[in-house]
Amino acid sequence: MSKSRANASSSATNTVMVQPQQDENVHDDADGAYTIYSVVGQHDKKTPFYATVIIDKKQLKMEVDSGAACSLISEDTFHSLWPTHAPQLLSEDRVLRQWTSTPLSTLGKIVVNVEYHGATHSLPLLVIQGHGTSLLGRDWFGALGIDVSGVYQVRQHMPLSILEKHAEVFGEKLGAYRGPPVSIDVDASVSPKFFKARAVPFALRTKMDEALDLLVEQGVFTPVKHSRWATPIVPVVKKDGSLRLCGDYRCTVNTAVKPDVYPLPTVSEIFAQLAGGTVFTKLDLKQAYQQLCVDEQAAELLTINTHRGLFRALRLQFGVSTAVSIFQRFMDTLLAGIPGVQPYLDDVLLTGRTQGEHDQHLDEVLQRLAEAGLRLQKEKCSFGVTEVEFLGFRIDKDGIRPTTEKVAAIQGVPAPRNKTELQAFLGLLNFYNCFLRNKATVLEPLHHLLDQSAAWKWTSEHATAYMKAKQLLQTDDVLVHYNEAKPLVLVCDASPYGLGALLSHVQPDGREAPVCFASRTMTSTERNYAQIDKEALAIIFAVQKFHQYLFGRPFIVYTDHKPLLGLLHHSKPMPQVLSPRMLRWSLILSAYQYELCYRPGKQLANADALSRLPLPAPLAETPPPFEVLLLEATPDPPLQADRIAALTTKDPVLSRVLRWTLHGWPACNTDKQFSPFFVRRHEMSVHKNCVLWGNRVVIPEQARKEVLVLLHDAHPGIVRMKGLARSYVWWPGLDAQVEETVRRCLTCQQTRHAPPKAPVHSWECSSRRWSRLHIDFAGPFHGKVFLIVVDSYSKWLEVELVSAMSSAAVIIVLRKLMATHGIPDVIVSDNGTAFTSAEFKRFMQRNGIRHTTSAPYHPSTNGQAERMVQTTKESLERITQGDWPARLARFLLAQHTTPHAVTQKSPAELLMGRRLITALDRLHPDFVGDSLQKQREAAAVGPKPVRQFEMRGPVFLRNFGEGPRWMPGEIVDITGPLSYKVRAEDGQVHRRHVDQLRGRLPSSNARRFEPISVDLGDSQSLPADSESGHEPVDHRPTETMPTPLSTPTETLPTAPSTPSPETLAPTVSPASAPHQRPVRLRVPPRRYQDFE
């Protein structure tokens, strides 16, 4: 043996080397000798490398020895492998020696079938006497594909070949399970729920279309026309700018599905499965849930409703309450039977005691995934690593330890700058008192600094105590290990500049033992949030930070902001009126099984300290939010939010309300002036120093008159002005002040329309927008003629200046409107020549429009158009500034944006699906009510009571001469149930019908009684054209000619022969419903001539 070989062998401790004493190229069966260099009882600090092979279908772990010329096993190992029917030992003439020249007893040689990484070879194996480690020598390296670079550096080709072998598993196309589809068990007693699609911001519509197209292309959704179930979606903008479409299944499917109690694997089960492993791999499934196909029943159940219609889900969807259990059961079944493999939702962890065993497990897992048709995200996978992080633990061959990031929120806490911050830090330490050793000694300098007589002066002594206190929290005893069997509690809090969160386990004795800490500072944008948004942001930050701990299992979230319980409560549906930011956060929380609870701020010292001493935020700032409601939409308005905030701080009442809202309300209220605010305290919040009640700005007393003037700018009536005010502002007594403002407005009183006529039959409510239009002319008015067009569904009004009352002018306007809004089903008009001409009839027929005219001399049949003619004239009379186009634009903007008294929504919202920006947008967003229900209720109202006036009562009487429309007077005689004589201010006595009289302030004597039946006699009866009234004249198209504006329409039902609620022109009795004088003809009818 050469000296160089001896030195090399002595450096390879903890190995066995087999080396020939003579030249390896000379073979002499009789005299050949091999030396075995073995250091017995001595161990190097380096870890030996082992390989697991299959010998004659029996698994054997062998130490890879690059210094051994041949492979061998001990006698004990030989008998353990073949307790019976052992292979026959062949004689071996070679001499084996240790490095000390001591010979080894060789029992013989066998030839065995060795399987390694799927390949099988027939190889020789020596058997020596005694016991010891099995050695894999150099004679097997070539056959098994092992390369040696240095004594302990062994590189294997197999992991790369495994990934190449299963390349299809990492394909770009979304996978689809090839087995039976998934079914969802639904409670049969629950009726299907169909929710309409939610409005999509125009800025996101293109991205939403792209996301929908991608999901359709991937086979996740398919468009359908009909479905019993429909779930609205909410688009969530991801970091890369793309959209994730999520169904809000909380309000539909989750209320009907039966609970699935299949358990998630506990942490102890996962670690038990991975115990003993030395090499680890973590796999991540691509869009995991959406790789499972669903059956027909589940597909209809998961249908979503979008702005493009209904889309049936062909794959399992995120947000379904049973999806977690379904997917976990599927993965457990798919990978069952493979040792060292543990699936956890969309992650798969696997390990092996050796590299070879790990590779075998990896190969089998990838094979099963490929056969099932599933796909992985290769960029999120980790292959063959010695350490892996999962569920907050660092797992390696030595065991399980907390990750270094687990206590980062405490390690990075900056030094306090004042006593308040020091108290917050000490409160955090006090919460974890049972985990801290020598706490009193370490913290004594810090407690001394908090003495009332001590001035704040941070010295090196305090800094040392502070650092030691943090070191106490950094020990492993501070944070308990995550345990799936113990309840979870998530405590969240937000300070003016930071977010804090604490995840804890509830121990058997009731203590809350911390599991993880988290905190961060808020960005400059987030610091401008209202306090309610900051508290909600703290919850979102916490659940996203601890997603791996929380997802798929129930937990409790504690907050000290009680108003959040009404917005983000787990069991309540998503509110209809909600800011986009809160809507997005509510959707994120819908994927978790949480229970939101209130806990006073004093009991949140732990999370409060983390929020007041947060870690620095990442450099990337949150993008500026969209304009918050309507506070910042209009430049340079007469009344801005900053002025409201300034007046709020000066208001003696609102300043205290502001302070209480920010810092906490008193337990009880003893001052009556604060009672309206105290009962609403849980619904109040603060944004930019403005107090909000829900979504309405609370106006300080000094600005209320200015706001009332602004609300009454377009001179709306009491109901419309209240609806407009309730969309933006609030203060105690708002409704009463609105009523007083309208009643005291001289312009409104002088230009008001006549009191309501006797009840008439209403038109049938339209079921969709732009389906039935009412048209009429207004004018001549100040030398101008206007065409009025009203949509009966949305109350949208169009007013166009026309050159003449001709069919050609009407057709030009209608073509323009149809190019924008489409062709209607029905157009209702009076019997004017412009609407009954042959030219107009041909236009109706060519476009498939049903034309209905009112009964002759009965304009109330076309009441919607007649009413809008009246409203237009009155409004244009009041608006005197600007030319006609400017006056029209000002009036139409107010009409389009003001909530209607019946629908409780503005015409723009019903027709266009969005709100229009107005001068009031700086105050707040509008209020949306249940329009259709209120419309039906208004249509169902019975006859109105007949008004009566007392003798000498002050009234307004209708003026048919020069001057204002209404002039003051006094009742001097009651000539009949509906007729009075009234003395005007000039002394003249006039006879007037009750419809031509109105009550007059300051003392109103008008009284209302129940409806009565009055026999007026022949002299009091109003003329009628027939006994049964006039039915509408229906001009139906006889043929349809193709034109650019022609569109197919559905045939509408004809009016029944017998008067009914659906009759277009109902019969009106003379006593209860006198004929209305056409508005545009200013000549009084003959029946009033004797009044002059």
Secondary structure, DSSP 4 states (H G I P E B T S, - for coil): --HHHHHHHHHSTT-EEEEESS-TT---TTT-EEEEEE-TT---SSPPPEEEEEETTEEEEEEE-TT-SS-EEEHHHHHHH-SSSPPPPBP---EEEETTS-EE-EEEEEEEEEEETTEEEEEEEEEESS----EE-GGGHHHHTEEESSSS-EEESHHHHHHHHTGGGG-SSPP---SPPB---B-TTSPP-B-PPPP--HHHHHHHHHHHHHHHHTTSEEEES--S-BEEEEEEE-TTS-EEEEE-GGGTGGGTBPP--PPPPPHHHHHHHHTT-SEEEEEEBTTGGGGSBB-HHHHHHT-EEETTEEEEE-B--TT-TTHHHHHHHHHHHHTTT-TTEEEETTEEEEEESSHHHHHHHHHHHHHHHHHHT--B-GGG-EEEESEEEETTEEEETTEEEE-GGGGHHHHTPPPPSSHHHHHHHHHHHHHTGGG-SSHHHHHHHHHHHTSTTS-----HHHHHHHHHHHHHHTSTTTSPPP-TTS-EEEEEEE-SSEEEEEEEEE-TTS-EEEEEEEEEEPPTTGGGS-HHHHHHHHHHHHHHHTHHHHTTS-EEEEES-TTHHHHS-TTSPPPSS--HHHHHHHHHHTTS-EEEEE--GGGGHHHHHHHHSPPPPPSSPPPPPPP-TTSSSSSS-SS-HHHHHHHHHHSTTHHHHHHHHHH---SS---GGGHHHHTTGGGEEEETTEEEETTEEEPPGGGHHHHHHHHTTT---HHHHHHHHHTTEE-TTHHHHHHHHHHH-HHHHHHPPPPP-S--PPPPPPSSTTSEEEEEEEEEETTEEEEEEEETTT--EEEEEESSSSHHHHHHHHHHHHHHH---SEEEE-S-HHHHSHHHHHHHHHTT-EEEEPPTT-GGGGHHHHHHHHHHHHHHHH--SS-HHHHHHHHHHHHHHSPPTTTSS-HHHHHHSSPPP-GGGGT-------HHHHHHHHHT--PPPPEE--TT-EEEEE--SSS-SEEEEEEEEEEETTEEEEEETTS-EEEEEGGGEEE-SSS---EE--------HHHHPPP-SSTT--PPEEE--S-----TT----PPPPPPPSS--TT-SS----TTT-PPPPPTT--SPPGGGGGG-
